[in-house]
Amino acid sequence: MELPSELETFVVHFGEMGSRWGFNRTVGQMFAVIVFNETPLNADQIAQMLSISRGNVSMGIKELQSWQLIRVHHQPGDRKDYFKPAGTIWELALQVLSERRKREVEPTLSLLRGQLMNEQQTEHPFATQKVREIHDLLELFNTWFDDIHKMNSDSLKTLLKLGAGVGKVLELKDKISFKN
C-alpha cells in the first residue's frame, strides 16, 4: 500500500500536531493514516505507507491505544490485528482533550490543591494569590469540560456555532441586571 499523494500533506501535518498533543511525529502520522483510510489497516500496511519499521509501528500503536484513539478490528479468516479510529471525528477530538486534561491539567491541579491545603501565613501573599487564581481557573475549566463532555455531538456543534453570540447574550443579561 502506498500513501495517496493527496493525503501526504495531512499526514505530515498530523505528525507535527501530534508533537503538540503529547506524542511524537511518527505516532501523529500513524493516527492520520488510520483516520483517513476507509478500511482498517494492519501494522505492515501502516509501516509500508509511512516507510517506517514494523517495531516503530508497534510502539506507535500502543501509544495510540493508550490515548484510546484507535481500536483493534479483526477480519474474518485473517489472524492479523487491523486498526481503525475509536469513534467519530468529534469523539476523537474529545478524547484528545480528555487525555490532555488527564496528563496536563490534573497533575497541575493536584499540585495546586496540595499547595492551597498547606497554605498558612506566607511571606509571599502575591504568589499565594496567583496560585489560587490558577487553581480557580483550572477548576472552572474542569467543570466546563465535564459539562461539554456530557453533551451529544449535535448539541456541541450548536454551542460552538453560537460562538460570540453567547457573549452577546451574557452582555445583554448584564445590562438587564444592571437596570434592575
C-alpha atoms as one frame of an Amber mdcrd trajectory, in Angstrom:
protein
   0.000   0.000   0.000   1.173   3.478  -0.773   0.107   6.721   0.795  -2.118
   8.609  -1.672  -0.367  11.832  -2.687  -3.411  13.968  -1.817  -3.127  12.756
   1.807   0.603  13.379   2.239   0.109  16.970   3.381  -2.426  15.910   6.016
  -0.266  13.061   7.268   2.767  15.337   7.618   0.638  17.954   9.384  -0.816
  15.366  11.808   2.767  14.396  12.606   3.559  17.979  13.547   0.315  18.299
  15.523   1.000  15.013  17.314   4.076  16.508  18.905   1.896  19.351  20.219
  -0.722  16.904  21.513   1.845  14.985  23.509   3.098  12.189  21.298   5.823
  12.015  18.678   5.659  12.893  14.995   5.512   9.294  13.768   2.603   8.450
  16.074   0.755  11.513  14.761   1.358  10.348  11.193   0.152   6.854  12.050
  -3.009   8.324  13.523  -3.612  10.303  10.331  -3.129   7.236   8.129  -5.633
   5.294  10.233  -8.183   8.145  10.343  -8.000   8.916   6.617  -8.344   5.311
   5.451 -11.802   3.973   4.845 -10.799   0.432   5.770  -8.897  -0.706   8.870
  -5.140  -1.144   8.405  -2.723  -3.690   9.802   0.723  -2.841  11.138   2.504
  -3.973   7.958   0.342  -1.688   5.821   0.972   1.266   8.137   4.729   0.604
   8.094   4.748   0.419   4.305   2.654   3.566   3.833   4.883   5.633   6.121
   8.182   3.905   5.273   8.888   3.151   8.928   9.923  -0.012  10.757   7.418
  -2.569  11.992   8.789  -2.069  15.517   8.135   1.653  15.303   4.558   0.889
  14.247   4.091  -1.482  17.203   5.234   1.179  19.675   3.050   3.794  17.971
   0.006   1.541  18.089   0.498   1.048  21.825   0.693   4.823  22.273  -2.475
   5.435  20.240  -4.254   2.699  22.189  -3.159   4.275  25.493  -4.782   7.505
  24.280  -7.865   5.424  23.315  -7.761   6.864  19.782  -7.724   3.574  17.864
  -9.214   0.154  18.336  -8.474  -3.308  17.063 -10.605  -4.734  14.278 -10.437
  -8.384  13.243 -11.095  -9.533   9.724 -12.633 -12.979   9.150 -10.016 -15.515
   8.091  -7.091 -13.209   8.936  -5.108 -13.526  12.182  -3.594 -10.042  11.930
  -4.842  -7.142  14.001  -6.268  -4.281  11.987  -6.713  -0.793  13.381  -9.390
   1.821  12.931 -10.306   5.074  14.663 -12.052   4.671  18.015 -15.011   6.828
  17.046 -16.147   9.778  15.024 -14.021  12.868  14.483 -15.957  14.589  17.297
 -15.370  11.662  19.653 -11.665  11.576  18.769 -11.336  15.316  19.412 -12.994
  14.966  22.810 -10.718  12.026  23.592  -7.595  14.071  22.773  -8.901  16.842
  25.048  -9.667  14.278  27.750  -6.179  12.814  27.617  -4.549  16.241  27.611
  -6.612  17.139  30.670  -5.605  13.903  32.418  -1.915  14.305  31.550  -1.530
  18.083  31.951  -4.338  19.722  33.921  -4.914  17.069  36.597  -1.276  16.885
  37.799  -1.136  20.686  37.948  -4.413  20.844  39.879  -3.167  18.185  42.262
  -0.059  20.251  42.977  -2.101  23.439  43.388  -4.625  21.743  45.702  -1.789
  20.464  47.865  -0.214  23.913  47.984  -3.501  25.565  48.934  -4.271  22.958
  51.616  -0.918  23.647  53.244  -1.444  27.378  52.958  -0.535  29.139  56.155
   0.716  32.555  56.883   3.026  33.025  53.972   5.710  35.521  53.381   4.620
  35.701  49.752   0.926  36.712  49.638   1.182  37.839  46.000   2.463  34.430
  44.868  -0.158  32.664  47.001  -2.885  34.749  45.363  -1.595  33.795  41.885
  -1.564  30.105  42.884  -5.205  30.466  43.966  -6.131  32.208  40.700  -4.500
  29.464  38.616  -6.254  26.832  40.744  -9.640  28.516  40.355  -9.193  28.864
  36.590  -8.243  25.202  36.151 -11.110  24.053  38.390 -13.503  26.139  36.293
 -12.043  24.598  33.135 -12.517  21.109  34.585 -16.159  21.785  35.402 -16.739
  23.243  31.935 -15.041  20.278  30.288 -17.172  17.817  32.278 -20.279  19.620
  31.003 -19.008  19.661  27.410 -18.016  16.002  27.561 -21.576  15.019  28.542
 -23.114  16.802  25.527 -24.008  14.919  22.376 -22.173  15.993  19.232 -25.175
  17.837  17.750 -25.595  19.982  20.881 -21.858  20.596  20.991 -21.842  21.689
  17.343 -24.714  24.078  18.054 -22.881  25.520  21.053 -19.705  26.030  19.030
 -21.634  27.673  16.192 -23.099  30.152  18.656 -19.556  31.390  19.284 -19.517
  35.070  20.131 -23.319  35.043  20.203 -23.115  33.562  23.705 -21.037  36.582
  24.780 -23.654  38.932  23.379 -26.397  37.157  25.343 -24.336  37.420  28.529
 -23.674  41.123  27.906 -27.406  41.673  27.389 -28.129  39.782  30.615 -25.650
  42.014  32.467 -27.284  45.164  31.027 -30.734  43.962  32.076 -29.480  43.007
  35.562 -27.787  46.398  35.917 -31.045  48.262  35.133 -32.995  46.337  37.765
